[in-house]
Amino acid sequence: MRKKLCFVIGTRPEIIKLGPVYNYFRKKRKFHVSSYFTYQHTEIGQDVIEHFNFKIQKKKARIIKKTDLNQKMSSIIIDLKNYLIKNNISGIFVLGDTLTAMIASIVAFNLKVKIFYVESGLRTYDHLEPWPEEGYRRLISSVADYHFCPTVDNKKNLLNENINNKKICVSGNPAIDAIHNEIKKYNKKYELKLINKIRKKGYQVSNKKLILVTIHRRENFGKRFENICNTIKYLSKVYKNYDFVITIHPNPYVKKTLMNYLANKKNIFLIKPLFYPEFIFALKKSIFVMSDSGGIQEELPTLKKYLILLREKTEREETIKLGYSFICGSSKKKIINVFRKLIIKSDYDNKFKYNPFGDGKSSARIYNFVKRNF
């Protein structure tokens, strides 16, 4: 009888990054593969679920409209526990640093279900940067049975925490598999289709220079977020020939603050969340990117784009060391200084020798490791 594996997803990043792994396992047919969606992200989940061909559970988990993390936890736990027991699941796949991944790991641990942890070993060793993600990662690592690390440095972190070397695989990050699969589709017809879809979200892609911006980190809420908004407002006035395109995360605080500070500005465009193919295309069309995102740090080297990182610390030091990303946090001075340097660079591509987070073959490495060890 084939062992039953369940991919537990709840947010857009989990769907995107686990999507290639899930489909690779289904194609191989060695394991009985299912997926469970917690509905942690209800507004930006369904489109990517369909795009990555996830066949989620028929009985929906309860929809989570609360923003309080503890209320979200209580909503997820019971439904997931019942699903794992009813379907006799042997092991679960979780990814990254989300509430869904943390809860699923604890539930599986309590049921003695094996835990396969993708994107393991990322650390800042500061529980508040990023918050709550750093704490979630360390909790998951402490109970996971198998670890799939994007880089050798991530593996070193786990070894320093006394994780068994035999339980660790340096696989790369399957986010890079996803982006490789996406850019293979590019041709004039496909790109025109994406341009039309982005226009409907609020921005007309043209020959004008584009700066794509995303801001949503919880640790930035408050004064930091306001500082970033004021800095973007300042830059938009100084650099009038550039379009600042900001995707609005569905979090109520993010929506409200962006609208209060940056709405109705001539060259600032506040647009609806972009579907994954649209977002990758917008990244590709940008001259560089400003973001506090984790995933963007992994994706941009493949597209050969620089990043102004709107975070105080990062668990992805690899691109900082290579000179692809620049930590600026919410400092107006730092953001403006790096911005000025990047807009005068004429040889963007020359520094991008490789992507330290993967080569597009992570799913195969993960499958082969599980096949040998489980």
C-alpha positions as CSV (number, residue, x, y, z in Angstrom):
1,M,0.0,0.0,0.0
2,R,1.3,3.5,-0.9
3,K,2.1,5.8,2.0
4,K,-0.2,8.8,2.2
5,L,1.4,12.2,2.0
6,C,-0.5,15.5,2.5
7,F,0.8,18.9,1.5
8,V,-0.6,21.5,3.9
9,I,-1.0,25.0,2.5
10,G,-2.7,28.1,3.7
11,T,-1.0,31.1,2.1
12,R,0.1,32.3,-1.3
13,P,3.8,31.7,-0.7
14,E,3.2,28.1,0.4
15,I,1.0,27.4,-2.6
16,I,3.6,28.8,-5.0
17,K,6.6,27.1,-3.5
18,L,5.1,23.7,-2.7
19,G,3.2,23.6,-6.0
20,P,6.2,22.3,-8.1
21,V,7.0,19.7,-5.4
22,Y,3.3,18.6,-5.1
23,N,3.0,18.1,-8.8
24,Y,6.3,16.3,-9.1
25,F,5.3,13.8,-6.4
26,R,1.9,13.3,-8.1
27,K,3.6,12.6,-11.4
28,K,5.8,10.0,-9.9
29,R,2.9,8.1,-8.4
30,K,5.0,6.3,-5.7
31,F,3.0,7.9,-2.9
32,H,-0.7,8.7,-2.4
33,V,-0.6,12.5,-2.5
34,S,-3.3,14.9,-1.2
35,S,-3.4,18.5,-0.2
36,Y,-5.2,20.4,2.5
37,F,-5.9,24.2,2.4
38,T,-6.4,25.9,5.8
39,Y,-7.9,29.1,4.3
40,Q,-5.4,31.2,6.2
41,H,-5.3,33.5,3.2
42,T,-8.8,33.5,1.7
43,E,-8.5,36.5,-0.7
44,I,-5.2,35.6,-2.5
45,G,-5.3,31.8,-2.4
46,Q,-7.8,30.4,-4.8
47,D,-6.2,31.6,-8.1
48,V,-2.8,30.1,-7.3
49,I,-4.4,26.9,-6.0
50,E,-5.9,26.4,-9.5
51,H,-2.7,27.6,-11.3
52,F,-0.6,25.0,-9.5
53,N,-3.2,22.3,-9.9
54,F,-3.8,21.6,-6.2
55,K,-6.6,19.2,-5.5
56,I,-7.7,20.4,-2.1
57,Q,-10.0,18.6,0.3
58,K,-13.7,18.5,-0.6
59,K,-14.9,19.5,2.8
60,K,-13.8,23.1,3.3
61,A,-12.0,24.2,6.4
62,R,-13.7,27.1,8.1
63,I,-13.0,30.5,6.5
64,I,-10.8,32.6,8.7
65,K,-11.7,36.3,8.6
66,K,-10.1,37.2,11.9
67,T,-6.7,38.9,11.9
68,D,-5.7,37.9,15.4
69,L,-3.1,35.1,15.2
70,N,-4.4,33.1,18.2
71,Q,-8.0,33.2,16.8
72,K,-6.7,31.9,13.5
73,M,-4.8,29.1,15.2
74,S,-7.9,27.8,17.0
75,S,-9.8,27.8,13.7
76,I,-7.2,25.7,11.9
77,I,-6.3,23.1,14.5
78,I,-9.5,21.1,14.8
79,D,-10.3,20.8,11.1
80,L,-6.8,19.8,10.2
81,K,-6.5,17.2,13.0
82,N,-9.8,15.6,11.9
83,Y,-8.6,15.5,8.3
84,L,-5.2,13.9,9.1
85,I,-6.9,11.2,11.3
86,K,-9.8,10.4,8.9
87,N,-7.5,10.1,5.9
88,N,-4.8,8.1,7.7
89,I,-2.0,10.4,6.6
90,S,1.5,9.1,7.0
91,G,3.4,12.4,6.6
92,I,2.8,16.1,5.9
93,F,4.7,18.6,3.9
94,V,5.0,22.1,5.3
95,L,6.9,25.1,4.1
96,G,8.5,28.2,5.5
97,D,7.4,30.4,8.4
98,T,3.7,30.7,8.2
99,L,1.0,30.2,10.9
100,T,-0.3,27.3,8.8
101,A,3.1,25.6,8.7
102,M,3.6,26.0,12.4
103,I,0.1,24.8,13.4
104,A,0.3,21.8,11.0
105,S,3.6,20.8,12.4
106,I,2.3,20.8,16.0
107,V,-0.8,18.9,15.0
108,A,1.2,16.3,13.1
109,F,3.7,16.0,15.9
110,N,0.9,15.3,18.4
111,L,-0.5,12.6,16.1
112,K,3.0,11.1,15.4
113,V,2.6,11.9,11.7
114,K,6.0,12.5,10.0
115,I,6.8,16.1,9.1
116,F,8.7,17.1,5.9
117,Y,9.9,20.7,6.3
118,V,10.7,22.5,3.1
119,E,12.6,25.8,3.4
120,S,14.2,24.8,6.7
121,G,17.2,26.4,8.4
122,L,16.6,30.1,7.7
123,R,17.5,32.2,10.7
124,T,18.1,35.7,12.0
125,Y,18.2,34.5,15.6
126,D,16.1,37.4,16.6
127,H,12.5,36.4,17.5
128,L,11.2,39.9,16.6
129,E,12.9,40.2,13.2
130,P,10.9,38.9,11.3
131,W,8.0,38.5,13.7
132,P,6.3,36.1,14.2
133,E,8.1,34.1,11.4
134,E,11.4,33.6,13.1
135,G,9.8,32.0,16.1
136,Y,7.6,29.8,13.9
137,R,10.6,28.5,11.9
138,R,12.5,27.5,15.1
139,L,9.4,25.7,16.5
140,I,8.9,23.8,13.3
141,S,12.5,22.7,13.1
142,S,12.4,21.4,16.6
143,V,9.6,18.9,15.7
144,A,10.2,18.2,12.0
145,D,11.5,14.7,10.9
146,Y,13.1,15.7,7.7
147,H,14.5,19.1,6.6
148,F,14.9,20.5,3.1
149,C,17.3,23.5,3.1
150,P,17.6,26.1,0.3
151,T,21.4,26.6,0.9
152,V,24.4,25.1,2.6
153,D,24.3,28.0,5.2
154,N,20.8,26.9,6.2
155,K,22.1,23.4,6.7
156,K,24.9,24.7,8.9
157,N,22.3,26.5,11.1
158,L,20.4,23.2,11.7
159,L,23.6,21.3,12.4
160,N,24.5,24.0,15.0
161,E,21.1,23.3,16.6
162,N,21.9,19.6,16.8
163,I,19.6,18.4,14.0
164,N,20.8,15.0,12.7
165,N,22.8,15.5,9.4
166,K,21.1,12.4,7.9
167,K,17.7,14.1,8.2
168,I,18.9,17.2,6.2
169,C,18.8,17.6,2.4
170,V,20.2,20.8,0.7
171,S,17.6,20.9,-2.1
172,G,17.4,24.5,-3.1
173,N,14.1,26.4,-2.9
174,P,11.3,25.1,-5.1
175,A,10.2,28.7,-5.5
176,I,12.9,28.8,-8.2
177,D,11.3,25.7,-9.9
178,A,8.1,27.7,-10.0
179,I,9.7,30.8,-11.6
180,H,11.6,28.7,-14.1
181,N,8.4,27.0,-15.2
182,E,6.7,30.4,-15.5
183,I,9.3,32.2,-17.6
184,K,9.5,29.3,-20.1
185,K,6.0,30.4,-21.2
186,Y,7.0,33.8,-22.3
187,N,6.2,34.8,-25.9
188,K,4.6,37.9,-27.4
189,K,1.0,36.5,-27.1
190,Y,1.5,35.4,-23.5
191,E,3.1,38.7,-22.4
192,L,0.3,40.7,-24.0
193,K,-2.2,38.7,-22.1
194,L,-0.4,39.5,-18.8
195,I,-0.2,43.2,-19.7
196,N,-3.9,43.3,-20.2
197,K,-4.5,41.5,-16.9
198,I,-2.2,43.9,-15.0
199,R,-4.1,46.9,-16.6
200,K,-7.3,45.6,-15.1
201,K,-5.7,45.5,-11.7
202,G,-4.8,49.2,-12.0
203,Y,-1.6,49.7,-14.0
204,Q,-0.8,50.0,-17.7
205,V,2.6,48.5,-18.4
206,S,4.4,50.6,-21.0
207,N,8.0,51.7,-21.8
208,K,8.0,54.0,-18.7
209,K,10.5,53.0,-16.0
210,L,8.8,50.9,-13.4
211,I,9.6,50.4,-9.7
212,L,7.6,47.6,-8.2
213,V,6.9,47.9,-4.4
214,T,5.4,45.5,-1.9
215,I,5.1,46.1,1.8
216,H,3.2,43.9,4.3
217,R,5.5,42.7,7.1
218,R,3.9,42.8,10.6
219,E,7.1,43.9,12.2
220,N,7.0,47.0,10.0
221,F,3.5,48.0,11.1
222,G,3.4,51.4,12.8
223,K,6.2,54.0,12.6
224,R,8.3,52.0,10.2
225,F,5.5,51.5,7.7
226,E,4.7,55.3,7.8
227,N,8.4,56.1,7.3
228,I,8.5,53.8,4.2
229,C,5.4,55.4,2.8
230,N,6.7,58.9,3.3
231,T,10.0,57.9,1.7
232,I,8.2,56.5,-1.4
233,K,6.1,59.7,-1.6
234,Y,9.4,61.8,-1.5
235,L,11.0,59.6,-4.2
236,S,7.9,59.9,-6.4
237,K,8.2,63.7,-6.3
238,V,11.9,63.7,-7.1
239,Y,11.8,61.0,-9.8
240,K,8.7,62.0,-11.7
241,N,9.7,59.9,-14.8
242,Y,9.4,56.7,-12.8
243,D,6.2,54.9,-12.0
244,F,5.9,53.5,-8.4
245,V,3.6,50.5,-8.6
246,I,2.5,49.2,-5.2
247,T,0.5,46.0,-4.9
248,I,-1.9,46.2,-2.0
249,H,-1.8,43.3,0.5
250,P,-5.3,42.4,1.8
251,N,-4.3,43.0,5.5
252,P,-6.6,45.8,6.7
253,Y,-3.7,47.8,8.3
254,V,-1.7,47.7,5.0
255,K,-4.7,48.7,2.9
256,K,-5.7,51.6,5.1
257,T,-2.2,53.0,5.6
258,L,-1.2,52.8,1.9
259,M,-4.5,54.6,1.0
260,N,-3.9,57.3,3.6
261,Y,-0.4,58.1,2.6
262,L,0.0,57.3,-1.1
263,A,-3.4,57.5,-2.8
264,N,-4.1,60.0,-5.6
265,K,-0.4,60.7,-6.3
266,K,0.5,61.2,-10.0
267,N,3.1,58.5,-10.5
268,I,2.1,56.2,-7.6
269,F,-0.2,53.4,-8.5
270,L,-1.9,51.4,-5.8
271,I,-3.1,48.2,-7.5
272,K,-5.0,45.1,-6.6
273,P,-2.9,41.9,-5.7
274,L,-1.4,40.4,-8.8
275,F,-2.0,36.7,-9.8
276,Y,1.3,34.8,-9.7
277,P,2.1,35.0,-13.5
278,E,1.2,38.7,-13.5
279,F,3.4,39.3,-10.5
280,I,6.5,37.6,-12.0
281,F,6.0,39.5,-15.2
282,A,5.8,42.8,-13.3
283,L,9.0,41.9,-11.5
284,K,10.6,41.2,-14.9
285,K,9.5,44.6,-16.3
286,S,10.8,46.5,-13.2
287,I,14.2,48.2,-13.3
288,F,14.5,47.2,-9.6
289,V,12.2,46.3,-6.7
290,M,11.5,47.7,-3.2
291,S,10.0,45.2,-0.8
292,D,10.0,43.7,2.7
293,S,9.0,40.3,1.2
294,G,11.0,37.1,1.9
295,G,10.1,35.3,-1.3
296,I,11.1,38.2,-3.6
297,Q,14.6,37.9,-2.2
298,E,14.7,34.4,-3.7
299,E,13.0,35.1,-7.0
300,L,14.8,38.3,-8.1
301,P,18.3,36.8,-8.8
302,T,16.7,34.6,-11.5
303,L,15.2,37.7,-13.1
304,K,18.5,39.6,-12.6
305,K,16.9,42.4,-10.7
306,Y,18.2,44.3,-7.7
307,L,16.3,44.7,-4.4
308,I,16.0,47.5,-1.9
309,L,15.1,45.4,1.1
310,L,12.6,47.2,3.5
311,R,13.6,45.1,6.5
312,E,16.0,45.6,9.4
313,K,17.3,42.0,9.2
314,T,17.0,39.1,6.8
315,E,17.3,35.3,7.1
316,R,18.4,35.2,3.4
317,E,21.9,36.7,3.8
318,E,23.1,35.1,0.6
319,T,21.9,37.8,-1.8
320,I,23.3,40.5,0.5
321,K,26.7,39.0,0.4
322,L,26.5,38.7,-3.4
323,G,25.4,42.4,-3.8
324,Y,22.0,41.6,-5.2
325,S,20.0,43.0,-2.3
326,F,20.5,46.0,0.0
327,I,19.1,46.1,3.6
328,C,17.6,49.6,4.2
329,G,14.8,48.9,6.6
330,S,12.6,52.0,7.1
331,S,15.5,54.4,7.0
332,K,14.7,57.3,4.6
333,K,18.4,58.1,4.2
334,K,19.4,54.5,3.4
335,I,16.6,54.0,1.0
336,I,17.3,57.2,-0.9
337,N,21.0,56.5,-1.1
338,V,20.6,53.0,-2.5
339,F,17.8,54.2,-4.9
340,R,20.1,56.8,-6.3
341,K,22.9,54.3,-6.9
342,L,20.6,51.8,-8.6
343,I,19.0,54.2,-11.1
344,I,22.3,55.2,-12.5
345,K,23.6,51.6,-13.0
346,S,23.7,50.7,-16.7
347,D,25.1,47.2,-16.3
348,Y,22.3,45.5,-14.2
349,D,22.9,42.0,-15.5
350,N,26.6,41.9,-15.0
351,K,26.6,41.1,-11.3
352,F,24.0,38.3,-11.4
353,K,26.2,35.2,-11.8
354,Y,23.7,32.7,-10.3
355,N,20.8,32.3,-7.9
356,P,22.0,31.1,-4.6
357,F,18.6,29.7,-3.7
358,G,18.2,27.2,-6.5
359,D,18.5,26.1,-10.1
360,G,15.0,24.9,-10.8
361,K,15.6,21.3,-9.8
362,S,14.6,21.4,-6.1
363,S,11.5,19.3,-6.5
364,A,13.4,16.4,-7.9
365,R,16.0,16.5,-5.1
366,I,13.2,16.5,-2.5
367,Y,11.4,13.6,-4.1
368,N,14.6,11.5,-4.4
369,F,15.5,12.2,-0.7
370,V,12.0,11.2,0.5
371,K,12.0,8.1,-1.8
372,R,15.3,6.9,-0.2
373,N,14.5,7.8,3.4
374,F,10.7,7.3,3.9
